Structure formats: C-alpha cells, structure tokens
C-alpha cells in the first residue's frame, strides 16, 4: 500500500503542470500521483505522460471527458491506493517538506492531518502564511481546534485518510466549479481524530489569469458557487440530528462564512460585474432550505459607525423578483466610502 495518494485535477494547465509535478519526490515508492486529465485541449496530457514514462511507479495519468473539478476528485478517490489522500491543484505545488511529510504519515492513524501552506504569486513572492499553531504529533479532536478559535479550514491544510472518506461515502458534485468547498466542509461532519504536521507543505498560487477566484471567471460562474453553498446547507439540514456537537459547530461556522461571502460579492465587492438576479434566486432558495442560516446571516454584513447599515437586511427589504436597482447598490457603495473616509 502507498502512504499517500495525491490527486491532481488538470484542465489546460500546460504552463504550470511541470512545476507542479516536479515539486513531488518521484523517487519515493510510497507516493502515488494521479494526474486526472479532465478533457484538456492543450499539452497537459503530454507533460503528465512524460512524468509517467520516467517514474511509472509514482505517476499515473488518467484521461477522461471534461466533468469539472468534482469529477476529477471522484475519479481519483475511486482509484487511490494510498493510506492517505490529498488534492494538489495543477497550478500549485508542494514544498521540499513533502519527503518528511510522507514519513510522518506512515505512523498516523487519524481521520485527517493538518499541514501549513503559503500563498504565492507567479514570481514566487509569499503573500500569505498560514499558522494553525496546534500541538504537533498528538491526536487531536475538533474541540482542540475550536478552543484555539479555528473554525474554518481550506483544502490546502487537509489530508484525509482514504478509508475514512470511503467509509462515509464521500463524493463531490460534478459538472460545476467551486466544489473544493465540499472537500473543506462535508467530511468534518464525521471527523473524530486529527493530527497536526507543523511544517509548510502546500504552495497556493494566487493571481493566475483565469483562476476561479478571479472576478472575470466569477462574473460568469458565480451561480456555481451559489449552488455548491446551497448543497452544503442541504447537507447540514439533512445531517444535523446525527452530527456530534463539535462537528456541528464547525459546519455551522464554515457554511455561514460561505453564505456571507456570497452576499458580500454581489452587494459590496462586485455589484456591477455580477448578475444581481442570481443573488435574488440564492436568497429565496436559502430561505426555503434553512430558516436557521437565512436568519443567522442577516446581521453579519454591516457598517456600525454613524449608525447601523446592514447590507443583507436592506437588500432583502428593497429587492423585488425583477432584481435590485443599481441606484440602491450605488448608494450602498457611496455610504461605505463615506463612512470609511470619516473613520
């Protein structure tokens, strides 16, 4: 059995894939790298095949029709032979600590392992450094994280035990983007044990043209993120009665964060670029799906100085089924600038 399976979802990443795969220790026979070619039309497959031909015991290339990120993860999980499994996006990379991390995983028997990560630009400059600062080498539970104020985890932190994911029947939604939010969230409804590896492992590239986190992509596909978040809300409602309290607190915190971020994108960050009717639809579906989340976020996007101005509550007061006027959104933006200028 391999120690670690790394799933690399790949769609038209010829400019980044070589650096991604080259960051992995190809001499380790306990490592498995599954490069899932998701219908790429560029040279991504050829680049991956070069690594497979040189190190067939480590690299394996799987070709499939385009089905978006979740379909790559599902394919990788079905084929994984590693004791643990981690996702590595094709434009990201691992640090030199990967060899040491493999050795660390050999003695682990927990549901999930947390590692550190950094965000970098295309020049390699560090933009953000993570710092969980948890006890190292000891078995933890979610209460240990909650006590330290950690209520949200990116997929860059996470390495799940493969048997754990299979035991809970975990799969991701296919055919749309932003399903990495499911990887960050759903398994926490079942996690019982965790361990912390205190070194930097994941290098997350920020600022690449065409990234799903960029406004150009989001302006066309924000509805996908809306759908994923509503899926998470449904998951919560369907499973809250059988979920441990500490896991439930984590789920509530993470899902509320994602919900608030959606309103923030439409109402504050990009009101001109995004289709406001999508937010109207999201808001109505959220109310039907969960009265708890619908009500709990209404006061969480506001400006307090010189009176209380609440974006979500006022949005719900003023929009109609035909959408909200840009005049109102411009007023929100003007008021926010005014308050900021006087602070």
Buried (B, 14 or more C-beta within 10 A) or exposed (E): EBBBBBBBBBBBBBBBBBBBBEBBBBEBEBBBBBBBBBBBEBBBBEBBBBBBEEBEBBBBBBBEEBBBBBBBBBBBBEBBEBBBBBBBBBBBBBBEBBBBBBEBBEEBEBBBBBBBBBBBEEEEEEEEEBEBEBEEEEBBBBBBBBEEEBBBBBBBBBBBBBEBBBEBEBBBBBEBBBBBBBBBBBBBBBBBBBBBBBBBBBBBBBBBEEBBEEBEBBBEBBBBBBBBBBBBBEBBBEBBEEBBEBBBBBBBBBBBBBBBBBBBBBBBEBBEBBBBBBBBBBBEBBEEBBEBBBEBBBEBBEBEEEEEBBBBBBBBEEBEEEEBEEEBBEEBBEBBEEBEEEE
